[in-house]
Amino acid sequence: VQLQASGGGLVQAGGSLRPSCVASGLTFSHYTMGWFRQAPGKQRELVAGIDRESMTHYADSVKGRFTISRDNAKSTVYLQMNSLIPEDTAVYYCGGSLWNTASQPRERYDEWGQGTLVTVSS
């Protein structure tokens, strides 16, 4: 199983990024997918999740700014990030879980990607 995240980068405050995560070695449509982030000195936190039926969940801090989506034909999950602020700076990880709940915590995720760095400058 491999989750390959990409699409991070350096962006000014107010800008946008769209990381993606391609999965292989698993039946993608059977998995809830999530995007997490971890800033220096902080715990990894759930940013957004999408279950097998494409029901979504967002952290309060990103509601209205971020959108998670999935393309089962491409085994890919996306995170459209708009109106970025410096507090969004972190390494962003994608995860996969066989629990079918978009809001579940990281402890229920079985598979992890390597992370992609997002830096938002003020």
DRENSE-476315 format. One record per residue: x, y, z of N, C-alpha, C in turn; residue number from 1; residue in one letter. Coordinates in steps of 0.1 Angstrom, whole numbers, plus 5000, padded with zeros to 4 digits. Atoms other than C-alpha are relative to their C-alpha. Layout:
BEGIN
X|Y|Z|X|Y|Z|X|Y|Z|NUM|A $
...
END
This chain:
BEGIN
5008|4988|5000|5000|5000|5000|5009|5012|5000|1|V $
4992|4987|5001|5013|5035|4991|4990|5011|4998|2|Q $
5007|4988|5002|4998|5069|4995|5010|5011|4997|3|L $
4990|4991|5005|5017|5095|4975|4994|5014|5000|4|Q $
5005|4987|4999|5010|5131|4985|5009|5010|4992|5|A $
4992|4990|5007|5021|5161|4964|4991|5012|4999|6|S $
5007|4987|5002|5011|5197|4956|5001|5010|5011|7|G $
4998|4990|4991|5023|5215|4986|5009|5011|4994|8|G $
4991|4990|5005|5045|5246|4983|4999|5013|5009|9|G $
5000|4987|4994|5050|5282|4993|4991|5009|4994|10|L $
5010|4992|5006|5022|5306|4989|4998|5012|5009|11|V $
5003|4989|4992|5013|5341|5001|4986|4999|5007|12|Q $
5013|5000|4994|4985|5347|5025|4989|5005|4991|13|A $
5011|4997|5010|4952|5348|5006|5000|4991|4988|14|G $
4998|5008|5012|4965|5324|4980|4993|4986|5002|15|G $
5006|5014|5000|4954|5288|4971|5010|4990|4996|16|S $
4993|5012|5004|4969|5254|4968|4990|4988|4999|17|L $
5008|5012|5001|4955|5220|4958|5008|4987|5001|18|R $
4993|5012|4999|4974|5191|4972|4991|4988|4995|19|P $
5007|5012|5004|4965|5156|4959|5008|4988|5006|20|S $
4995|5012|4994|4971|5121|4972|4996|4988|4991|21|C $
5003|5011|5008|4973|5091|4949|5003|4987|5008|22|V $
4999|5012|4993|4967|5057|4964|5002|4988|4991|23|A $
4998|5012|5007|4979|5023|4952|5002|4989|5010|24|S $
4998|5012|4991|4979|4988|4965|4988|4997|5009|25|G $
5012|5002|4992|4944|4991|4980|4988|5003|4991|26|L $
5012|4997|5007|4908|4992|4969|4995|5014|5005|27|T $
5002|4986|4995|4904|5030|4971|4986|5003|5004|28|F $
5014|4997|4997|4866|5031|4970|4995|4994|5013|29|S $
5004|5006|4987|4865|5010|5002|5005|5009|5012|30|H $
4993|4992|4989|4884|5037|5022|4994|5013|5002|31|Y $
5001|4986|4997|4875|5068|5040|5014|5006|4999|32|T $
4988|4993|5002|4902|5093|5031|5000|5013|5008|33|M $
4999|4988|4993|4915|5121|5052|5012|5008|4998|34|G $
4989|4991|5000|4938|5151|5052|5003|5004|5014|35|W $
4996|4996|4987|4957|5158|5084|5012|5010|4998|36|F $
4989|4991|5000|4983|5184|5092|5007|5000|5014|37|R $
4992|5000|4988|5011|5187|5117|5010|5012|4999|38|Q $
4991|4989|4999|5028|5220|5126|5011|4997|5010|39|A $
4989|5003|4990|5061|5221|5145|4995|5001|5014|40|P $
5003|5000|4986|5056|5212|5181|4985|4997|5003|41|G $
5014|5003|4998|5019|5203|5176|4997|4986|4996|42|K $
5004|5013|5004|5000|5171|5173|4994|5000|4986|43|Q $
5006|5002|5013|4988|5158|5140|4984|5001|5002|44|R $
5014|4998|4999|4952|5170|5135|4992|4998|4987|45|E $
5009|5002|5011|4923|5162|5112|4996|5013|4994|46|L $
5005|4988|5007|4917|5189|5086|4987|4997|4993|47|V $
5012|5003|5008|4891|5172|5064|5000|4985|4998|48|A $
5002|5014|5003|4877|5137|5058|4989|4998|4990|49|G $
5010|5003|5010|4856|5121|5031|4998|4985|5000|50|I $
5002|5014|4999|4839|5088|5035|4997|4993|4987|51|D $
5002|5008|5012|4830|5061|5010|4988|5006|4991|52|R $
5012|4994|5007|4797|5079|5001|5003|5015|4997|53|E $
4996|4986|5002|4816|5112|4998|4993|5010|5009|54|S $
5004|4991|4989|4801|5126|5030|5013|5006|5005|55|M $
4988|4993|4996|4826|5152|5043|4999|5006|5014|56|T $
4999|4994|4986|4838|5166|5076|5012|5009|4999|57|H $
4989|4990|5000|4860|5197|5082|5002|5004|5014|58|Y $
4997|4993|4987|4878|5211|5112|4994|5014|4999|59|A $
5006|4987|5000|4863|5243|5123|5009|5011|4994|60|D $
4991|4990|5004|4894|5262|5115|5001|5002|4984|61|S $
4999|5000|5015|4891|5254|5077|4987|5001|4993|62|V $
5013|5000|5006|4854|5254|5072|4998|5013|4991|63|K $
5003|4989|5009|4844|5276|5042|5012|5004|4992|64|G $
4988|4997|5007|4880|5277|5030|5006|4988|4992|65|R $
4995|5013|5005|4890|5241|5023|4989|4991|4995|66|F $
5010|5010|5005|4872|5215|5002|5008|4987|4997|67|T $
4995|5013|5002|4880|5178|5002|4992|4993|4989|68|I $
5008|5008|5010|4870|5156|4972|5008|4988|4996|69|S $
4994|5013|5004|4878|5122|4958|4996|4996|4986|70|R $
5003|5005|5013|4880|5106|4924|5004|4985|5000|71|D $
4997|5015|4998|4877|5068|4928|5006|4994|4987|72|N $
4995|5005|5013|4885|5062|4891|5015|5002|5000|73|A $
4986|4997|5000|4919|5078|4897|5007|4997|5014|74|K $
4995|5004|4987|4923|5065|4933|5007|5013|5007|75|S $
4994|4988|4996|4930|5101|4943|4991|5009|5009|76|T $
5007|4991|4992|4919|5125|4970|5007|5013|4999|77|V $
4995|4986|5002|4923|5163|4967|4996|5008|5013|78|Y $
5003|4990|4990|4923|5192|4992|5002|5014|4993|79|L $
5000|4987|5005|4914|5225|4976|5001|5010|5012|80|Q $
4997|4991|4989|4928|5252|5000|5000|5014|4995|81|M $
5001|4986|5004|4917|5288|4995|5001|5009|5012|82|N $
4998|4990|4989|4922|5319|5015|5009|4996|5011|83|S $
4991|5005|4990|4952|5305|5031|5006|5011|5009|84|L $
4994|4991|4989|4966|5321|5063|5012|4994|5005|85|I $
4987|5006|4995|5000|5317|5080|4998|4988|5009|86|P $
5002|5011|4991|4984|5294|5106|4997|4987|4993|87|E $
5001|5012|5007|4978|5269|5079|5013|4993|4996|88|D $
4987|5006|5003|5015|5263|5076|5002|4987|5008|89|T $
4999|5013|4994|5022|5226|5083|5004|4990|4989|90|A $
4999|5011|5009|5031|5193|5068|4986|4993|4999|91|V $
5013|5006|5002|5000|5179|5053|5001|4985|4996|92|Y $
5000|5015|5003|4994|5141|5053|4986|4995|4996|93|Y $
5013|5007|5004|4968|5120|5036|5000|4987|5007|94|C $
5001|5013|4993|4955|5089|5054|4988|4993|4994|95|G $
5011|5009|5004|4932|5060|5046|4995|4991|5011|96|G $
5006|5008|4989|4908|5042|5069|4989|4991|4995|97|S $
5011|5008|5003|4885|5013|5066|4987|5002|5008|98|L $
5012|4995|4993|4861|5029|5091|4993|5010|4992|99|W $
5007|4992|5009|4834|5046|5072|4993|5012|5007|100|N $
5005|4988|4993|4831|5079|5091|5010|5011|4996|101|T $
4992|4989|5005|4844|5112|5077|5007|5007|5011|102|A $
4994|4992|4989|4851|5127|5112|5008|4992|5009|103|S $
4993|5008|4990|4870|5099|5128|5014|5005|5002|104|Q $
4987|4995|4996|4903|5106|5146|5011|4992|4993|105|P $
4988|5006|5007|4938|5097|5134|5002|4986|5004|106|R $
4997|5013|4995|4939|5066|5156|4993|4989|4992|107|E $
5007|5010|5008|4914|5049|5132|5005|5000|4986|108|R $
4995|5001|5014|4935|5055|5101|5011|4989|5000|109|Y $
4991|5011|5001|4955|5025|5089|5012|5003|4991|110|D $
4990|4998|5010|4975|5039|5060|5003|5015|4999|111|E $
4996|4986|5000|4995|5071|5057|5010|5003|4989|112|W $
4991|4995|5010|5013|5091|5030|5012|5006|5007|113|G $
4988|4994|4995|5047|5108|5034|4999|5014|5004|114|Q $
5002|4986|4997|5034|5143|5037|5005|5010|4990|115|G $
4996|4989|5009|5037|5175|5017|5000|5013|5008|116|T $
4999|4988|4993|5048|5208|5031|4993|5012|4994|117|L $
5007|4987|5004|5026|5239|5029|5005|5011|5009|118|V $
4995|4988|4992|5041|5272|5039|4992|5012|4995|119|T $
5007|4988|5004|5020|5303|5039|5007|5012|5007|120|V $
4993|4988|4995|5038|5336|5042|4991|5012|5002|121|S $
5009|4988|4997|5023|5368|5056|5004|5012|4992|122|S $
END
